[in-house]
Amino acid sequence: MDPVEYEMLRHMWFPVARVADLKNGVASGSILGEELVVYGDEGSVTVAQGFCPHRGVALRLGQLRDGALECPYHGWLFETGSGRCARIPSLPPGRGRPHTALRTYPAEVAYGLVWSCLGDPFLPLPRLPEYVDNSWQLGAGEPYTLNCGMRLLTENFRDKAHFPFVHADSMGHVDKVVEPYRITRDGWRLGWSSSLGSEGVPEDMAEEFRHRLDYHITMPVFASICVSSPSGGRRLVAQVATPVSADGKTVRQFWLAGTDAESATQGAVLADVLGFERQVFEEDHPIVENQWPVEAPLDVHSQVHTPADRFSITYRKVYGELLENFKESQ
């Protein structure tokens, strides 16, 4: 990975765990090869270095005790928030303890995910589109660890041209032709709209089967699609790829699915939506783990493109702008 990109990504927000993963109040995480421990609950969550400063045991094996993280090896307690060592059981009463603390990182909870950043954030925490409000039901699916680049995975997420070939089992016979689309930009956010229908449907019935797709990308890698049904109601799927290895060639795919209030009145069940989206993602995995290069190249001239790839070209150019913007800020 380019050193400038590596440094930039250290200053970006990424999910490190789901709130649901906080079993016994503790979960593990990783960004760019840095092992992290996540502890607390949705009301007060801490992200810290993953190994105890005493003898280096993995703190993901610990548990919450009296609201603090207990090391599983010698029982040292580390406070929520500050990471300060609050108790060392082996010391006699009245004996002073070493002034030590876990290194902590920024931590936020959003959409059922715990987000963190290894340095001072360069961009704000990414958000879903504004229309996804408190009336929506959202759920965070089981994350996946994949051997591919985060930009490659992000491009796959919005690549509509692969639907008829990779997702025939989940989506059926959908359109092969990708209609022209226009990309809008608002700062570090990209958006565009399209539609999707079924092949073989009589022309006079086509609109009854055609769905509207609204895509949004917040740089560098937070992507979402809102699918609007012709009968009313909307569902959402979102993905963000956390680079867990220092070279960026292994990522943790975090994802969400949701339904709006209108979908709920029509009988949509969030668990079913999560199950469908899980199938779609798992159909993608053999593809994204078998592409070369492992990461999508920023040089737009290194691969062949068609009009359906308009987003990929724009995304790579804007990502390059983000890198330059970060470099100039340092």
Phi, psi and omega per residue, in radians:
M1 nan 2.436 3.104
D2 -1.040 2.367 -3.093
P3 -1.016 -0.622 3.122
V4 -1.166 -0.737 3.119
E5 -1.140 -0.735 3.108
Y6 -0.993 -0.822 -3.125
E7 -1.154 -0.695 3.121
M8 -1.067 -0.765 -3.094
L9 -1.161 -0.455 3.048
R10 -1.124 -0.338 -3.114
H11 -1.879 0.349 3.096
M12 -1.971 2.600 3.074
W13 -1.343 2.343 3.037
F14 -2.430 2.597 2.987
P15 -1.198 2.503 3.068
V16 -2.082 -0.298 3.124
A17 -2.920 2.832 2.934
R18 -1.551 2.652 3.009
V19 -1.010 -0.639 3.141
A20 -1.139 -0.296 -3.136
D21 -1.457 -0.096 -3.098
L22 -1.366 1.147 3.091
K23 -1.252 2.280 -3.019
N24 0.999 0.363 3.106
G25 1.393 0.169 -3.053
V26 -2.361 2.441 3.051
A27 -2.545 2.877 3.104
S28 -1.811 2.786 3.073
G29 -2.723 3.020 3.128
S30 -2.798 2.451 2.990
I31 -2.385 2.143 3.046
L32 0.917 0.714 3.079
G33 1.471 -0.066 3.095
E34 -1.578 2.031 3.138
E35 -1.335 2.336 -3.068
L36 -2.201 2.705 2.981
V37 -2.061 2.412 3.122
V38 -2.021 2.217 -3.124
Y39 -2.539 2.690 -3.088
G40 2.086 -2.570 3.083
D41 -2.510 -3.087 -3.060
E42 -1.049 -0.503 -3.131
G43 -1.319 -0.548 -3.113
S44 -2.658 1.748 -3.075
V45 -2.031 2.491 3.139
T46 -2.140 2.400 3.008
V47 -2.016 2.213 -3.034
A48 -2.489 3.020 3.066
Q49 -0.951 2.565 -2.964
G50 -1.487 -0.099 -3.057
F51 -2.226 2.482 -3.107
C52 -1.145 2.361 3.135
P53 -1.236 -0.167 -3.124
H54 -1.369 -1.139 -3.138
R55 -2.295 0.292 2.935
G56 1.297 0.358 3.115
V57 -1.309 2.637 3.139
A58 -1.210 2.085 -3.074
L59 -1.308 -0.194 3.052
R60 -1.107 -0.301 3.113
L61 -1.476 -0.073 -3.094
G62 -1.432 -2.954 3.134
Q63 -2.588 2.878 3.051
L64 -1.432 2.343 3.051
R65 -2.451 2.136 -3.117
D66 0.958 0.661 3.094
G67 1.357 0.078 3.139
A68 -2.107 2.844 3.104
L69 -1.480 2.160 3.132
E70 -1.763 2.160 3.059
C71 -1.164 2.330 -3.082
P72 -1.284 -0.186 -3.046
Y73 -1.550 -0.964 -3.090
H74 -2.174 0.117 3.042
G75 1.337 0.237 3.080
W76 -1.050 2.449 -3.134
L77 -1.882 2.323 3.126
F78 -2.098 2.227 -3.029
E79 -1.144 2.623 2.961
T80 -1.217 2.476 3.116
G81 1.558 -1.257 -3.057
S82 -1.410 -0.459 -3.035
G83 1.304 0.083 -3.085
R84 -1.165 2.432 3.081
C85 -1.249 2.090 -3.055
A86 -1.796 -0.331 -3.079
R87 -2.782 2.426 3.019
I88 -2.203 1.798 -3.005
P89 -1.029 -0.482 -3.069
S90 -1.315 -0.217 -3.114
L91 -1.439 2.412 3.061
P92 -1.108 2.701 3.101
P93 -0.963 2.374 3.108
G94 1.496 -0.164 3.137
R95 -1.394 2.270 3.119
G96 -1.137 2.547 -3.139
R97 -1.879 2.757 3.107
P98 -1.036 2.478 3.090
H99 -1.442 1.562 -3.097
T100 -2.354 2.762 3.138
A101 -2.704 2.693 2.997
L102 -1.259 2.522 2.993
R103 -1.293 2.173 -3.119
T104 -1.879 2.802 -3.087
Y105 -2.223 2.801 3.058
P106 -0.949 2.504 -3.115
A107 -2.484 2.330 3.071
E108 -2.445 2.631 3.047
V109 -1.980 2.194 3.093
A110 -2.658 2.321 3.073
Y111 1.077 0.557 3.131
G112 1.360 0.177 -3.140
L113 -2.067 2.571 2.997
V114 -1.691 2.142 -3.105
W115 -1.887 2.592 3.079
S116 -2.602 3.060 -3.043
C117 -2.668 2.345 -3.064
L118 -1.356 -0.352 3.113
G119 -2.300 -3.027 3.062
D120 -1.086 2.233 -3.058
P121 -1.029 2.306 3.096
F122 -1.491 -0.575 3.083
L123 -2.168 2.736 3.095
P124 -1.129 2.851 3.045
L125 -1.009 2.220 -3.113
P126 -1.166 2.571 -3.086
R127 -2.203 2.662 3.004
L128 -1.211 2.841 3.096
P129 -0.940 2.662 -3.008
E130 -1.069 -0.474 -3.104
Y131 -1.253 -0.210 3.079
V132 -1.467 1.638 -3.051
D133 -1.918 -2.875 -3.064
N134 -1.210 -0.195 3.118
S135 -1.388 -0.212 3.134
W136 -1.432 2.601 2.941
Q137 -1.732 2.188 -3.133
L138 -2.163 2.535 3.055
G139 -2.448 2.498 3.117
A140 -1.701 2.126 -3.135
G141 -1.353 2.970 3.105
E142 -1.133 2.173 -3.121
P143 -1.206 2.820 3.095
Y144 -2.177 2.553 2.980
T145 -1.809 2.174 -3.008
L146 -2.244 2.576 3.088
N147 -1.646 1.401 3.098
C148 -2.849 2.979 3.122
G149 -1.441 2.726 -3.087
M150 -1.254 -0.620 3.101
R151 -1.217 -0.679 3.098
L152 -1.042 -0.769 3.133
L153 -1.151 -0.654 3.123
T154 -1.153 -0.727 3.118
E155 -1.150 -0.686 3.104
N156 -1.041 -0.672 -3.069
F157 -1.015 -0.633 -3.075
R158 -1.802 0.085 -3.058
D159 -1.401 1.634 -3.081
K160 -1.203 -0.448 -3.066
A161 -1.166 -0.322 -3.113
H162 -1.564 -0.138 -3.067
F163 -0.942 -0.857 -3.064
P164 -1.154 -0.327 -3.020
F165 -1.808 -0.738 -3.111
V166 -1.541 -0.541 -2.997
H167 -2.010 0.531 3.121
A168 -1.077 -0.628 -3.126
D169 -1.203 -0.712 -3.083
S170 -1.502 -0.635 -3.028
M171 -1.815 -0.281 -3.113
G172 1.409 -2.704 -3.066
H173 -1.564 1.520 3.139
V174 -1.685 2.948 -3.105
D175 -0.948 2.403 3.026
K176 -1.592 -0.576 -3.123
V177 -1.380 2.268 3.098
V178 -1.691 2.037 -3.133
E179 -1.201 2.659 3.121
P180 -1.017 2.541 3.121
Y181 -2.465 2.750 -3.112
R182 -2.039 2.350 -3.113
I183 -1.705 2.327 3.035
T184 -1.842 2.704 -3.129
R185 -2.347 2.370 3.056
D186 -2.349 1.658 -3.071
G187 1.125 -2.063 3.133
W188 -1.769 0.432 3.095
R189 -2.054 2.375 3.081
L190 -2.051 2.568 3.104
G191 -2.618 2.726 3.043
W192 -2.892 2.853 -3.107
S193 -2.230 2.647 3.139
S194 -2.666 -3.027 3.072
S195 -2.494 2.841 -3.083
L196 -2.492 2.221 3.102
G197 -2.202 -3.073 -3.119
S198 -1.900 2.335 3.075
E199 -1.230 2.547 3.095
G200 1.551 -0.077 3.113
V201 -1.410 2.327 3.105
P202 -0.931 2.540 -3.059
E203 -1.008 -0.656 -3.100
D204 -1.271 -0.162 3.115
M205 -1.961 -0.006 -2.994
A206 -1.030 -0.715 -3.080
E207 -1.148 -0.429 3.123
E208 -1.229 -0.316 -3.094
F209 -1.951 -0.023 -3.045
R210 -1.572 2.246 -3.140
H211 -1.888 2.539 3.063
R212 -1.590 2.369 3.126
L213 -2.040 2.128 3.069
D214 -1.990 2.008 -3.095
Y215 -1.739 2.514 3.013
H216 -2.435 2.419 3.042
I217 -2.246 2.202 2.960
T218 -1.865 2.138 -3.088
M219 -1.086 2.510 0.099
P220 -1.556 -0.470 -2.941
V221 -2.568 0.449 3.141
F222 -1.742 1.942 -3.013
A223 -2.136 2.530 3.093
S224 -2.535 2.694 3.017
I225 -2.271 2.265 2.985
C226 -1.846 2.156 -3.125
V227 -1.854 2.059 3.129
S228 -1.769 2.187 -3.112
S229 -1.423 2.530 3.092
P230 -1.102 -0.368 3.125
S231 -1.583 0.049 -3.111
G232 1.756 2.724 -3.115
G233 1.636 2.595 -3.124
R234 -2.340 2.587 2.999
R235 -2.269 2.730 -3.032
L236 -2.280 2.522 2.929
V237 -2.354 2.387 -3.115
A238 -2.345 2.657 -3.111
Q239 -2.482 2.503 2.963
V240 -2.459 2.350 -3.072
A241 -1.828 2.055 3.108
T242 -1.649 2.121 3.090
P243 -1.284 1.955 -3.059
V244 -1.672 -0.339 3.082
S245 -1.787 2.676 -3.086
A246 -1.128 -0.485 3.138
D247 -1.530 -0.050 3.106
G248 1.331 0.141 -3.079
K249 -1.628 -0.008 3.025
T250 -2.257 2.275 -3.101
V251 -2.236 2.759 3.004
R252 -1.892 2.053 -3.117
Q253 -1.582 1.867 3.022
F254 -1.676 2.522 -3.100
W255 -2.647 2.733 -3.127
L256 -2.272 2.732 2.945
A257 -2.436 2.678 -3.120
G258 -2.794 2.887 3.111
T259 -2.346 2.589 3.094
D260 -1.545 3.092 -3.061
A261 -1.094 -0.653 -3.135
E262 -1.116 -0.705 3.091
S263 -1.076 -0.698 -3.136
A264 -1.091 -0.677 3.133
T265 -1.189 -0.386 3.109
Q266 -1.589 0.095 3.046
G267 1.676 0.145 3.108
A268 -1.167 2.356 -3.128
V269 -1.992 2.198 -3.066
L270 -0.996 -0.684 -3.131
A271 -1.059 -0.638 3.118
D272 -1.210 -0.681 3.112
V273 -1.119 -0.756 3.092
L274 -1.062 -0.711 3.127
G275 -1.130 -0.718 3.109
F276 -1.124 -0.811 -3.110
E277 -1.165 -0.572 3.062
R278 -1.064 -0.743 3.111
Q279 -1.082 -0.755 3.135
V280 -1.058 -0.825 3.140
F281 -1.075 -0.740 -3.093
E282 -1.215 -0.438 3.005
E283 -1.211 -0.522 3.141
D284 -1.304 -0.521 -2.939
H285 -1.036 -0.745 3.101
P286 -1.094 -0.442 3.117
I287 -1.321 -0.929 -3.034
V288 -1.191 -0.400 3.114
E289 -1.558 0.063 -3.141
N290 -2.334 0.760 3.057
Q291 -2.033 2.667 3.087
W292 -2.340 2.309 -0.024
P293 -1.215 2.912 -3.079
V294 -1.118 -0.519 3.098
E295 -2.026 2.513 3.117
A296 -1.097 2.183 -3.096
P297 -1.242 2.466 3.104
L298 -1.367 -0.348 3.064
D299 -1.307 1.863 -3.045
V300 -1.222 -0.214 -3.133
H301 -1.582 -0.009 -3.077
S302 -1.507 -0.149 3.112
Q303 -2.361 2.822 3.114
V304 -1.512 2.453 -3.108
H305 -2.203 2.774 2.988
T306 -2.206 2.992 3.100
P307 -0.994 -0.468 3.111
A308 -1.160 -0.319 -3.107
D309 -1.655 0.308 -3.108
R310 -0.947 -0.711 -3.134
F311 -1.105 -0.817 -3.101
S312 -0.963 -0.747 -3.130
I313 -1.123 -0.819 -3.134
T314 -1.120 -0.760 -3.122
Y315 -1.047 -0.781 -3.129
R316 -1.137 -0.678 3.120
K317 -1.167 -0.771 -3.121
V318 -1.201 -0.632 3.065
Y319 -1.064 -0.729 3.087
G320 -1.082 -0.670 3.074
E321 -1.102 -0.701 3.128
L322 -1.081 -0.744 3.093
L323 -1.048 -0.778 3.141
E324 -1.151 -0.693 3.136
N325 -1.083 -0.753 3.121
F326 -1.140 -0.791 -3.111
K327 -1.012 -0.747 -3.126
E328 -1.201 -0.415 -3.109
S329 -1.392 -0.275 -3.055
Q330 -1.468 nan nan
